[in-house]
Each structure stands twice: as C-alpha cells, then as structure tokens.
Amino acid sequence: MKQMSIIKPLRTEKTLRLASNRWYTFAVHTWANKQQIAKDVASVYKVKVKEVRTIVMHGKTRRVGKKGMVIRAPKSKKALVEVVAGQTIDAFEAAPTQQAKKA
C-alpha cells in the first residue's frame, strides 16, 4: 500500500494570504517529490495542480536540561501548490474574524 506524501495543510496568516492567490501550502514527507505531491493533492482535494514548489527546512537546534545538551529537531519539508484558475481548496478558507462575528 502506497503511503500519502501529504502530512497536513499548513494554515498561518501568510499561507492564508497566499491561498487567496491560489497558492496552497502543505507539510509533506521528506521523501516526496513534486510529481507525487501534485498527484496526491489532485486526488485528495479534487483540483487540477498547475505548479509545485518545495522547500526543505533544516532542523533547528536547542539546548535542554541542566547540562545544556544540544538537541536537533529533524528536518522537514513543505510544498507550495498552485491550482488552476477558478478552483479552490476548502481547507484553506479563512475562518471568520472576531470583528466579523460581532457584526
């Protein structure tokens, strides 16, 4: 059985701003390539993928404990996926803000 390359959609202020221009951001496995990511996004979200860009982020180091031992977080990968004009992914619809709820 083939494992899915997408881990989860990344929803931050920046990615929601990019989503308004049809660029959607996902956390993906480090072994995934652009073709696998495009195929998985198309099958899961029922959209046509136009372009995929990937970024490998290095694992950050931090000091923990009394002795200040250095621990390194594992590297991670994210993918920016552009969909064809007129299509959207519902997972990135912005939640209503506090001001909009009060009105």
C-alpha positions in Angstrom: 0.0 0.0 0.0 1.3 3.4 -1.0 1.7 6.0 1.7 0.4 9.5 1.1 3.0 12.2 0.6 0.9 14.9 2.2 1.0 15.2 6.0 -1.3 18.2 6.6 -2.2 21.6 5.3 -0.3 24.5 6.9 -2.6 27.3 7.9 -0.9 30.5 9.0 -1.6 34.2 8.3 1.0 34.0 5.4 -0.4 30.8 3.9 -3.9 32.1 4.0 -2.8 35.3 2.2 -1.1 33.1 -0.4 -4.2 30.9 -0.7 -6.1 34.0 -1.9 -3.8 33.9 -4.9 -4.4 30.1 -5.5 -1.1 29.0 -3.8 -1.7 26.4 -1.0 0.9 25.2 1.5 1.3 21.7 2.8 3.6 19.8 5.1 4.9 16.8 3.2 7.2 13.9 3.8 10.9 14.5 3.0 11.0 11.6 0.6 8.1 13.0 -1.6 8.9 14.5 -5.0 6.9 17.2 -6.9 5.1 14.7 -9.1 3.9 12.6 -6.1 2.8 15.8 -4.2 0.8 17.0 -7.3 -0.8 13.7 -7.8 -1.8 13.4 -4.1 -3.2 16.9 -3.9 -5.2 16.4 -7.1 -6.7 13.1 -5.8 -7.5 14.3 -2.2 -8.8 17.7 -2.9 -10.2 17.1 -6.4 -8.4 20.0 -8.1 -6.1 20.4 -11.0 -2.5 21.3 -10.0 -0.7 23.8 -12.1 2.7 24.1 -10.3 4.5 22.7 -7.3 7.4 24.3 -5.4 9.2 22.5 -2.5 11.3 23.8 0.4 13.4 21.7 2.8 13.7 23.4 6.1 16.7 22.5 8.3 16.1 21.1 11.8 16.6 23.7 14.5 18.9 23.1 17.4 18.1 24.0 21.0 19.6 23.5 24.5 17.8 21.5 27.1 18.4 20.3 30.7 20.8 21.3 33.4 23.9 20.5 31.4 22.6 22.4 28.3 22.7 19.4 26.0 22.1 20.2 22.4 19.1 18.6 20.7 18.5 18.9 17.0 14.9 18.7 15.6 14.6 16.7 12.4 14.4 18.5 9.0 11.0 19.0 7.4 9.7 19.7 4.0 6.8 21.8 2.8 5.2 22.2 -0.6 3.6 25.2 -2.2 1.0 24.1 -4.7 -0.7 26.3 -7.3 -4.0 25.2 -8.6 -5.7 26.2 -11.9 -7.7 29.4 -12.0 -11.3 29.0 -10.8 -10.5 26.2 -8.3 -10.0 26.4 -4.6 -9.2 24.1 -1.7 -11.7 24.3 1.2 -9.2 23.5 3.9 -7.7 27.0 3.4 -10.9 29.0 3.6 -10.2 31.7 6.2 -12.2 31.4 9.4 -14.3 34.4 10.3 -12.5 37.0 12.4 -13.7 38.2 15.8 -14.9 41.5 14.3 -16.9 39.7 11.6 -18.6 37.5 14.3 -19.7 40.6 16.4 -21.2 42.3 13.4 
